[in-house]
Amino acid sequence: MPLIFEVGDKVTLKKPHPCGSKDFEIVRMGADFRIKCLGCEKELWLSRRKLERRTRKIYRNGERLKKSDIERE
Ligand SMILES: [Zn+2]
């Protein structure tokens, strides 16, 4: 099921960035997603598929969302 992310969402991924942080912010969306590591501020591209698979936690406006909350039916 595809997830409906928004720019500004913060996600905790299963795999850490080389700097050790697992927390990222979504900064651009398209066919691929641009995400910024909140540990070292580096930005990287990730395919939608990988982002959806690797996402463990989602925060929007400071609130924790479940994957099922943003799943497209
Ligand atoms: Zn990092």
PDB file of the backbone (N, CA, C, O) and the ligand in Angstrom, with CONECT records:
HET     ZN  A 101       1
ATOM      1  N   MET A   1       0.854  -1.201   0.000  1.00  0.00           N
ATOM      2  CA  MET A   1       0.000   0.000   0.000  1.00  0.00           C
ATOM      3  C   MET A   1       0.882   1.241   0.000  1.00  0.00           C
ATOM      4  O   MET A   1       1.745   1.365   0.869  1.00  0.00           O
ATOM      5  N   PRO A   2       0.699   2.172  -0.950  1.00  0.00           N
ATOM      6  CA  PRO A   2       1.545   3.373  -0.935  1.00  0.00           C
ATOM      7  C   PRO A   2       1.234   4.272   0.264  1.00  0.00           C
ATOM      8  O   PRO A   2       0.094   4.350   0.721  1.00  0.00           O
ATOM      9  N   LEU A   3       2.244   4.928   0.746  1.00  0.00           N
ATOM     10  CA  LEU A   3       2.077   5.840   1.875  1.00  0.00           C
ATOM     11  C   LEU A   3       2.029   7.269   1.365  1.00  0.00           C
ATOM     12  O   LEU A   3       2.760   7.638   0.446  1.00  0.00           O
ATOM     13  N   ILE A   4       1.161   8.071   1.970  1.00  0.00           N
ATOM     14  CA  ILE A   4       1.024   9.468   1.574  1.00  0.00           C
ATOM     15  C   ILE A   4       1.884  10.325   2.500  1.00  0.00           C
ATOM     16  O   ILE A   4       1.444  10.767   3.562  1.00  0.00           O
ATOM     17  N   PHE A   5       3.112  10.540   2.066  1.00  0.00           N
ATOM     18  CA  PHE A   5       4.008  11.401   2.839  1.00  0.00           C
ATOM     19  C   PHE A   5       3.739  12.855   2.480  1.00  0.00           C
ATOM     20  O   PHE A   5       3.130  13.148   1.451  1.00  0.00           O
ATOM     21  N   GLU A   6       4.195  13.757   3.331  1.00  0.00           N
ATOM     22  CA  GLU A   6       4.156  15.184   3.026  1.00  0.00           C
ATOM     23  C   GLU A   6       5.539  15.767   3.272  1.00  0.00           C
ATOM     24  O   GLU A   6       6.301  15.277   4.106  1.00  0.00           O
ATOM     25  N   VAL A   7       5.847  16.832   2.522  1.00  0.00           N
ATOM     26  CA  VAL A   7       7.100  17.543   2.777  1.00  0.00           C
ATOM     27  C   VAL A   7       7.059  18.037   4.224  1.00  0.00           C
ATOM     28  O   VAL A   7       6.050  18.582   4.671  1.00  0.00           O
ATOM     29  N   GLY A   8       8.137  17.848   4.934  1.00  0.00           N
ATOM     30  CA  GLY A   8       8.191  18.265   6.337  1.00  0.00           C
ATOM     31  C   GLY A   8       7.989  17.108   7.302  1.00  0.00           C
ATOM     32  O   GLY A   8       8.286  17.231   8.490  1.00  0.00           O
ATOM     33  N   ASP A   9       7.483  15.981   6.799  1.00  0.00           N
ATOM     34  CA  ASP A   9       7.351  14.812   7.668  1.00  0.00           C
ATOM     35  C   ASP A   9       8.734  14.370   8.147  1.00  0.00           C
ATOM     36  O   ASP A   9       9.713  14.420   7.403  1.00  0.00           O
ATOM     37  N   LYS A  10       8.786  13.941   9.393  1.00  0.00           N
ATOM     38  CA  LYS A  10      10.036  13.385   9.907  1.00  0.00           C
ATOM     39  C   LYS A  10       9.846  11.881  10.048  1.00  0.00           C
ATOM     40  O   LYS A  10       8.829  11.408  10.556  1.00  0.00           O
ATOM     41  N   VAL A  11      10.839  11.151   9.592  1.00  0.00           N
ATOM     42  CA  VAL A  11      10.718   9.691   9.627  1.00  0.00           C
ATOM     43  C   VAL A  11      11.932   9.082  10.333  1.00  0.00           C
ATOM     44  O   VAL A  11      13.054   9.578  10.230  1.00  0.00           O
ATOM     45  N   THR A  12      11.671   8.009  11.041  1.00  0.00           N
ATOM     46  CA  THR A  12      12.747   7.203  11.606  1.00  0.00           C
ATOM     47  C   THR A  12      12.858   5.958  10.734  1.00  0.00           C
ATOM     48  O   THR A  12      11.891   5.214  10.570  1.00  0.00           O
ATOM     49  N   LEU A  13      14.045   5.739  10.180  1.00  0.00           N
ATOM     50  CA  LEU A  13      14.234   4.609   9.280  1.00  0.00           C
ATOM     51  C   LEU A  13      14.862   3.427  10.009  1.00  0.00           C
ATOM     52  O   LEU A  13      15.439   3.567  11.088  1.00  0.00           O
ATOM     53  N   LYS A  14      14.730   2.264   9.387  1.00  0.00           N
ATOM     54  CA  LYS A  14      15.305   1.061   9.998  1.00  0.00           C
ATOM     55  C   LYS A  14      16.821   1.079   9.909  1.00  0.00           C
ATOM     56  O   LYS A  14      17.523   0.616  10.808  1.00  0.00           O
ATOM     57  N   LYS A  15      17.317   1.638   8.777  1.00  0.00           N
ATOM     58  CA  LYS A  15      18.764   1.643   8.560  1.00  0.00           C
ATOM     59  C   LYS A  15      19.334   3.007   8.890  1.00  0.00           C
ATOM     60  O   LYS A  15      18.843   4.011   8.374  1.00  0.00           O
ATOM     61  N   PRO A  16      20.348   3.078   9.728  1.00  0.00           N
ATOM     62  CA  PRO A  16      20.920   4.397  10.037  1.00  0.00           C
ATOM     63  C   PRO A  16      21.774   4.949   8.898  1.00  0.00           C
ATOM     64  O   PRO A  16      22.336   4.194   8.104  1.00  0.00           O
ATOM     65  N   HIS A  17      21.859   6.260   8.833  1.00  0.00           N
ATOM     66  CA  HIS A  17      22.798   6.962   7.955  1.00  0.00           C
ATOM     67  C   HIS A  17      24.213   6.654   8.466  1.00  0.00           C
ATOM     68  O   HIS A  17      24.380   6.316   9.637  1.00  0.00           O
ATOM     69  N   PRO A  18      25.228   6.766   7.604  1.00  0.00           N
ATOM     70  CA  PRO A  18      26.594   6.516   8.085  1.00  0.00           C
ATOM     71  C   PRO A  18      26.983   7.326   9.328  1.00  0.00           C
ATOM     72  O   PRO A  18      27.866   6.912  10.079  1.00  0.00           O
ATOM     73  N   CYS A  19      26.337   8.467   9.550  1.00  0.00           N
ATOM     74  CA  CYS A  19      26.662   9.276  10.740  1.00  0.00           C
ATOM     75  C   CYS A  19      26.044   8.675  12.001  1.00  0.00           C
ATOM     76  O   CYS A  19      26.365   9.103  13.109  1.00  0.00           O
ATOM     77  N   GLY A  20      25.160   7.689  11.845  1.00  0.00           N
ATOM     78  CA  GLY A  20      24.582   7.031  13.011  1.00  0.00           C
ATOM     79  C   GLY A  20      23.135   7.402  13.296  1.00  0.00           C
ATOM     80  O   GLY A  20      22.457   6.722  14.066  1.00  0.00           O
ATOM     81  N   SER A  21      22.655   8.489  12.673  1.00  0.00           N
ATOM     82  CA  SER A  21      21.278   8.924  12.928  1.00  0.00           C
ATOM     83  C   SER A  21      20.283   8.143  12.066  1.00  0.00           C
ATOM     84  O   SER A  21      20.559   7.819  10.910  1.00  0.00           O
ATOM     85  N   LYS A  22      19.138   7.853  12.646  1.00  0.00           N
ATOM     86  CA  LYS A  22      18.081   7.185  11.879  1.00  0.00           C
ATOM     87  C   LYS A  22      16.940   8.135  11.576  1.00  0.00           C
ATOM     88  O   LYS A  22      15.928   7.730  11.004  1.00  0.00           O
ATOM     89  N   ASP A  23      17.095   9.404  11.957  1.00  0.00           N
ATOM     90  CA  ASP A  23      16.012  10.368  11.788  1.00  0.00           C
ATOM     91  C   ASP A  23      16.264  11.261  10.579  1.00  0.00           C
ATOM     92  O   ASP A  23      17.346  11.826  10.417  1.00  0.00           O
ATOM     93  N   PHE A  24      15.249  11.375   9.740  1.00  0.00           N
ATOM     94  CA  PHE A  24      15.351  12.131   8.496  1.00  0.00           C
ATOM     95  C   PHE A  24      14.109  12.989   8.326  1.00  0.00           C
ATOM     96  O   PHE A  24      13.053  12.704   8.891  1.00  0.00           O
ATOM     97  N   GLU A  25      14.257  14.058   7.526  1.00  0.00           N
ATOM     98  CA  GLU A  25      13.105  14.885   7.195  1.00  0.00           C
ATOM     99  C   GLU A  25      12.909  14.850   5.684  1.00  0.00           C
ATOM    100  O   GLU A  25      13.877  14.891   4.925  1.00  0.00           O
ATOM    101  N   ILE A  26      11.661  14.775   5.257  1.00  0.00           N
ATOM    102  CA  ILE A  26      11.367  14.764   3.827  1.00  0.00           C
ATOM    103  C   ILE A  26      11.396  16.201   3.323  1.00  0.00           C
ATOM    104  O   ILE A  26      10.638  17.047   3.799  1.00  0.00           O
ATOM    105  N   VAL A  27      12.272  16.474   2.359  1.00  0.00           N
ATOM    106  CA  VAL A  27      12.400  17.845   1.875  1.00  0.00           C
ATOM    107  C   VAL A  27      11.874  18.018   0.449  1.00  0.00           C
ATOM    108  O   VAL A  27      11.562  19.139   0.049  1.00  0.00           O
ATOM    109  N   ARG A  28      11.768  16.952  -0.316  1.00  0.00           N
ATOM    110  CA  ARG A  28      11.244  17.076  -1.677  1.00  0.00           C
ATOM    111  C   ARG A  28      10.628  15.742  -2.077  1.00  0.00           C
ATOM    112  O   ARG A  28      11.134  14.678  -1.721  1.00  0.00           O
ATOM    113  N   MET A  29       9.532  15.816  -2.819  1.00  0.00           N
ATOM    114  CA  MET A  29       8.876  14.585  -3.231  1.00  0.00           C
ATOM    115  C   MET A  29       8.699  14.578  -4.731  1.00  0.00           C
ATOM    116  O   MET A  29       8.504  15.623  -5.352  1.00  0.00           O
ATOM    117  N   GLY A  30       8.768  13.405  -5.304  1.00  0.00           N
ATOM    118  CA  GLY A  30       8.547  13.223  -6.733  1.00  0.00           C
ATOM    119  C   GLY A  30       8.578  11.736  -6.977  1.00  0.00           C
ATOM    120  O   GLY A  30       8.103  10.954  -6.153  1.00  0.00           O
ATOM    121  N   ALA A  31       9.134  11.340  -8.107  1.00  0.00           N
ATOM    122  CA  ALA A  31       9.321   9.908  -8.354  1.00  0.00           C
ATOM    123  C   ALA A  31      10.252   9.361  -7.278  1.00  0.00           C
ATOM    124  O   ALA A  31      10.065   8.256  -6.771  1.00  0.00           O
ATOM    125  N   ASP A  32      11.261  10.166  -6.944  1.00  0.00           N
ATOM    126  CA  ASP A  32      12.138   9.839  -5.822  1.00  0.00           C
ATOM    127  C   ASP A  32      11.962  10.897  -4.742  1.00  0.00           C
ATOM    128  O   ASP A  32      11.451  11.990  -4.991  1.00  0.00           O
ATOM    129  N   PHE A  33      12.389  10.551  -3.559  1.00  0.00           N
ATOM    130  CA  PHE A  33      12.259  11.467  -2.428  1.00  0.00           C
ATOM    131  C   PHE A  33      13.629  11.990  -2.034  1.00  0.00           C
ATOM    132  O   PHE A  33      14.620  11.259  -2.038  1.00  0.00           O
ATOM    133  N   ARG A  34      13.662  13.266  -1.695  1.00  0.00           N
ATOM    134  CA  ARG A  34      14.879  13.856  -1.162  1.00  0.00           C
ATOM    135  C   ARG A  34      14.672  13.958   0.345  1.00  0.00           C
ATOM    136  O   ARG A  34      13.717  14.573   0.819  1.00  0.00           O
ATOM    137  N   ILE A  35      15.580  13.347   1.075  1.00  0.00           N
ATOM    138  CA  ILE A  35      15.443  13.388   2.525  1.00  0.00           C
ATOM    139  C   ILE A  35      16.725  13.942   3.139  1.00  0.00           C
ATOM    140  O   ILE A  35      17.824  13.758   2.616  1.00  0.00           O
ATOM    141  N   LYS A  36      16.544  14.628   4.272  1.00  0.00           N
ATOM    142  CA  LYS A  36      17.696  15.233   4.946  1.00  0.00           C
ATOM    143  C   LYS A  36      17.932  14.497   6.251  1.00  0.00           C
ATOM    144  O   LYS A  36      17.019  14.306   7.054  1.00  0.00           O
ATOM    145  N   CYS A  37      19.166  14.092   6.444  1.00  0.00           N
ATOM    146  CA  CYS A  37      19.536  13.442   7.693  1.00  0.00           C
ATOM    147  C   CYS A  37      19.533  14.484   8.804  1.00  0.00           C
ATOM    148  O   CYS A  37      20.139  15.547   8.663  1.00  0.00           O
ATOM    149  N   LEU A  38      18.863  14.188   9.893  1.00  0.00           N
ATOM    150  CA  LEU A  38      18.783  15.157  10.987  1.00  0.00           C
ATOM    151  C   LEU A  38      19.985  15.051  11.924  1.00  0.00           C
ATOM    152  O   LEU A  38      20.115  15.827  12.871  1.00  0.00           O
ATOM    153  N   GLY A  39      20.863  14.085  11.651  1.00  0.00           N
ATOM    154  CA  GLY A  39      22.089  13.971  12.442  1.00  0.00           C
ATOM    155  C   GLY A  39      23.174  14.864  11.879  1.00  0.00           C
ATOM    156  O   GLY A  39      23.847  15.573  12.627  1.00  0.00           O
ATOM    157  N   CYS A  40      23.352  14.835  10.550  1.00  0.00           N
ATOM    158  CA  CYS A  40      24.472  15.563   9.938  1.00  0.00           C
ATOM    159  C   CYS A  40      24.017  16.553   8.867  1.00  0.00           C
ATOM    160  O   CYS A  40      24.855  17.208   8.247  1.00  0.00           O
ATOM    161  N   GLU A  41      22.698  16.675   8.636  1.00  0.00           N
ATOM    162  CA  GLU A  41      22.149  17.657   7.694  1.00  0.00           C
ATOM    163  C   GLU A  41      22.422  17.334   6.231  1.00  0.00           C
ATOM    164  O   GLU A  41      22.094  18.136   5.356  1.00  0.00           O
ATOM    165  N   LYS A  42      23.017  16.176   5.944  1.00  0.00           N
ATOM    166  CA  LYS A  42      23.245  15.814   4.540  1.00  0.00           C
ATOM    167  C   LYS A  42      21.928  15.399   3.911  1.00  0.00           C
ATOM    168  O   LYS A  42      21.067  14.809   4.562  1.00  0.00           O
ATOM    169  N   GLU A  43      21.785  15.726   2.600  1.00  0.00           N
ATOM    170  CA  GLU A  43      20.575  15.328   1.893  1.00  0.00           C
ATOM    171  C   GLU A  43      20.884  14.196   0.931  1.00  0.00           C
ATOM    172  O   GLU A  43      21.970  14.132   0.356  1.00  0.00           O
ATOM    173  N   LEU A  44      19.928  13.312   0.762  1.00  0.00           N
ATOM    174  CA  LEU A  44      20.122  12.201  -0.164  1.00  0.00           C
ATOM    175  C   LEU A  44      18.814  11.845  -0.835  1.00  0.00           C
ATOM    176  O   LEU A  44      17.731  12.181  -0.356  1.00  0.00           O
ATOM    177  N   TRP A  45      18.942  11.154  -1.962  1.00  0.00           N
ATOM    178  CA  TRP A  45      17.768  10.687  -2.690  1.00  0.00           C
ATOM    179  C   TRP A  45      17.464   9.258  -2.289  1.00  0.00           C
ATOM    180  O   TRP A  45      18.363   8.452  -2.052  1.00  0.00           O
ATOM    181  N   LEU A  46      16.171   8.962  -2.217  1.00  0.00           N
ATOM    182  CA  LEU A  46      15.748   7.605  -1.896  1.00  0.00           C
ATOM    183  C   LEU A  46      14.503   7.333  -2.738  1.00  0.00           C
ATOM    184  O   LEU A  46      13.632   8.195  -2.852  1.00  0.00           O
ATOM    185  N   SER A  47      14.416   6.157  -3.318  1.00  0.00           N
ATOM    186  CA  SER A  47      13.204   5.851  -4.089  1.00  0.00           C
ATOM    187  C   SER A  47      12.028   5.708  -3.134  1.00  0.00           C
ATOM    188  O   SER A  47      12.201   5.391  -1.957  1.00  0.00           O
ATOM    189  N   ARG A  48      10.832   5.947  -3.657  1.00  0.00           N
ATOM    190  CA  ARG A  48       9.621   5.813  -2.844  1.00  0.00           C
ATOM    191  C   ARG A  48       9.548   4.422  -2.221  1.00  0.00           C
ATOM    192  O   ARG A  48       9.223   4.267  -1.044  1.00  0.00           O
ATOM    193  N   ARG A  49       9.854   3.426  -3.030  1.00  0.00           N
ATOM    194  CA  ARG A  49       9.787   2.047  -2.570  1.00  0.00           C
ATOM    195  C   ARG A  49      10.689   1.805  -1.350  1.00  0.00           C
ATOM    196  O   ARG A  49      10.284   1.195  -0.360  1.00  0.00           O
ATOM    197  N   LYS A  50      11.917   2.302  -1.460  1.00  0.00           N
ATOM    198  CA  LYS A  50      12.860   2.103  -0.354  1.00  0.00           C
ATOM    199  C   LYS A  50      12.418   2.889   0.876  1.00  0.00           C
ATOM    200  O   LYS A  50      12.498   2.403   2.004  1.00  0.00           O
ATOM    201  N   LEU A  51      11.945   4.124   0.634  1.00  0.00           N
ATOM    202  CA  LEU A  51      11.506   4.929   1.772  1.00  0.00           C
ATOM    203  C   LEU A  51      10.347   4.228   2.491  1.00  0.00           C
ATOM    204  O   LEU A  51      10.322   4.148   3.719  1.00  0.00           O
ATOM    205  N   GLU A  52       9.400   3.728   1.715  1.00  0.00           N
ATOM    206  CA  GLU A  52       8.249   3.056   2.342  1.00  0.00           C
ATOM    207  C   GLU A  52       8.686   1.806   3.100  1.00  0.00           C
ATOM    208  O   GLU A  52       8.199   1.524   4.195  1.00  0.00           O
ATOM    209  N   ARG A  53       9.601   1.074   2.506  1.00  0.00           N
ATOM    210  CA  ARG A  53      10.035  -0.157   3.160  1.00  0.00           C
ATOM    211  C   ARG A  53      10.863   0.110   4.407  1.00  0.00           C
ATOM    212  O   ARG A  53      10.798  -0.639   5.381  1.00  0.00           O
ATOM    213  N   ARG A  54      11.646   1.195   4.367  1.00  0.00           N
ATOM    214  CA  ARG A  54      12.583   1.432   5.481  1.00  0.00           C
ATOM    215  C   ARG A  54      11.987   2.262   6.605  1.00  0.00           C
ATOM    216  O   ARG A  54      12.580   2.374   7.678  1.00  0.00           O
ATOM    217  N   THR A  55      10.814   2.847   6.366  1.00  0.00           N
ATOM    218  CA  THR A  55      10.226   3.712   7.388  1.00  0.00           C
ATOM    219  C   THR A  55       9.725   2.904   8.570  1.00  0.00           C
ATOM    220  O   THR A  55       8.979   1.936   8.425  1.00  0.00           O
ATOM    221  N   ARG A  56      10.158   3.333   9.739  1.00  0.00           N
ATOM    222  CA  ARG A  56       9.686   2.672  10.957  1.00  0.00           C
ATOM    223  C   ARG A  56       8.699   3.574  11.702  1.00  0.00           C
ATOM    224  O   ARG A  56       7.651   3.119  12.160  1.00  0.00           O
ATOM    225  N   LYS A  57       9.048   4.862  11.815  1.00  0.00           N
ATOM    226  CA  LYS A  57       8.175   5.794  12.529  1.00  0.00           C
ATOM    227  C   LYS A  57       7.983   7.043  11.682  1.00  0.00           C
ATOM    228  O   LYS A  57       8.878   7.435  10.933  1.00  0.00           O
ATOM    229  N   ILE A  58       6.814   7.667  11.803  1.00  0.00           N
ATOM    230  CA  ILE A  58       6.503   8.884  11.059  1.00  0.00           C
ATOM    231  C   ILE A  58       5.990   9.927  12.050  1.00  0.00           C
ATOM    232  O   ILE A  58       5.125   9.650  12.881  1.00  0.00           O
ATOM    233  N   TYR A  59       6.549  11.138  11.939  1.00  0.00           N
ATOM    234  CA  TYR A  59       6.075  12.239  12.774  1.00  0.00           C
ATOM    235  C   TYR A  59       5.639  13.372  11.862  1.00  0.00           C
ATOM    236  O   TYR A  59       6.365  13.753  10.943  1.00  0.00           O
ATOM    237  N   ARG A  60       4.440  13.915  12.120  1.00  0.00           N
ATOM    238  CA  ARG A  60       3.947  15.059  11.353  1.00  0.00           C
ATOM    239  C   ARG A  60       3.478  16.101  12.358  1.00  0.00           C
ATOM    240  O   ARG A  60       2.659  15.803  13.227  1.00  0.00           O
ATOM    241  N   ASN A  61       3.986  17.308  12.243  1.00  0.00           N
ATOM    242  CA  ASN A  61       3.653  18.384  13.187  1.00  0.00           C
ATOM    243  C   ASN A  61       3.852  17.927  14.635  1.00  0.00           C
ATOM    244  O   ASN A  61       3.064  18.257  15.521  1.00  0.00           O
ATOM    245  N   GLY A  62       4.913  17.169  14.849  1.00  0.00           N
ATOM    246  CA  GLY A  62       5.231  16.740  16.208  1.00  0.00           C
ATOM    247  C   GLY A  62       4.423  15.555  16.709  1.00  0.00           C
ATOM    248  O   GLY A  62       4.635  15.083  17.825  1.00  0.00           O
ATOM    249  N   GLU A  63       3.510  15.081  15.899  1.00  0.00           N
ATOM    250  CA  GLU A  63       2.682  13.953  16.320  1.00  0.00           C
ATOM    251  C   GLU A  63       3.118  12.678  15.632  1.00  0.00           C
ATOM    252  O   GLU A  63       3.424  12.665  14.440  1.00  0.00           O
ATOM    253  N   ARG A  64       3.139  11.610  16.404  1.00  0.00           N
ATOM    254  CA  ARG A  64       3.507  10.324  15.820  1.00  0.00           C
ATOM    255  C   ARG A  64       2.324   9.748  15.055  1.00  0.00           C
ATOM    256  O   ARG A  64       1.217   9.653  15.585  1.00  0.00           O
ATOM    257  N   LEU A  65       2.566   9.364  13.806  1.00  0.00           N
ATOM    258  CA  LEU A  65       1.522   8.729  12.996  1.00  0.00           C
ATOM    259  C   LEU A  65       1.882   7.271  12.785  1.00  0.00           C
ATOM    260  O   LEU A  65       3.053   6.890  12.813  1.00  0.00           O
ATOM    261  N   LYS A  66       0.871   6.479  12.578  1.00  0.00           N
ATOM    262  CA  LYS A  66       1.115   5.088  12.203  1.00  0.00           C
ATOM    263  C   LYS A  66       1.168   5.014  10.688  1.00  0.00           C
ATOM    264  O   LYS A  66       0.589   5.850   9.995  1.00  0.00           O
ATOM    265  N   LYS A  67       1.862   4.014  10.183  1.00  0.00           N
ATOM    266  CA  LYS A  67       1.882   3.818   8.737  1.00  0.00           C
ATOM    267  C   LYS A  67       0.461   3.715   8.202  1.00  0.00           C
ATOM    268  O   LYS A  67       0.153   4.237   7.131  1.00  0.00           O
ATOM    269  N   SER A  68      -0.398   3.042   8.951  1.00  0.00           N
ATOM    270  CA  SER A  68      -1.772   2.838   8.482  1.00  0.00           C
ATOM    271  C   SER A  68      -2.547   4.149   8.405  1.00  0.00           C
ATOM    272  O   SER A  68      -3.532   4.241   7.672  1.00  0.00           O
ATOM    273  N   ASP A  69      -2.104   5.193   9.173  1.00  0.00           N
ATOM    274  CA  ASP A  69      -2.788   6.487   9.122  1.00  0.00           C
ATOM    275  C   ASP A  69      -2.589   7.184   7.768  1.00  0.00           C
ATOM    276  O   ASP A  69      -3.433   7.972   7.341  1.00  0.00           O
ATOM    277  N   ILE A  70      -1.482   6.893   7.108  1.00  0.00           N
ATOM    278  CA  ILE A  70      -1.193   7.613   5.855  1.00  0.00           C
ATOM    279  C   ILE A  70      -1.144   6.663   4.657  1.00  0.00           C
ATOM    280  O   ILE A  70      -0.553   6.976   3.623  1.00  0.00           O
ATOM    281  N   GLU A  71      -1.762   5.526   4.810  1.00  0.00           N
ATOM    282  CA  GLU A  71      -1.822   4.573   3.713  1.00  0.00           C
ATOM    283  C   GLU A  71      -2.945   4.952   2.768  1.00  0.00           C
ATOM    284  O   GLU A  71      -4.053   5.276   3.195  1.00  0.00           O
ATOM    285  N   ARG A  72      -2.647   4.908   1.493  1.00  0.00           N
ATOM    286  CA  ARG A  72      -3.696   5.156   0.507  1.00  0.00           C
ATOM    287  C   ARG A  72      -4.485   3.867   0.318  1.00  0.00           C
ATOM    288  O   ARG A  72      -3.919   2.785   0.162  1.00  0.00           O
ATOM    289  N   GLU A  73      -5.801   4.012   0.337  1.00  0.00           N
ATOM    290  CA  GLU A  73      -6.646   2.814   0.220  1.00  0.00           C
ATOM    291  C   GLU A  73      -6.606   2.276  -1.189  1.00  0.00           C
ATOM    292  O   GLU A  73      -7.252   1.271  -1.485  1.00  0.00           O
TER     293      GLU A  73
HETATM  294 ZN    ZN A 101      23.716  11.682   8.750  1.00  0.00          ZN2+
END
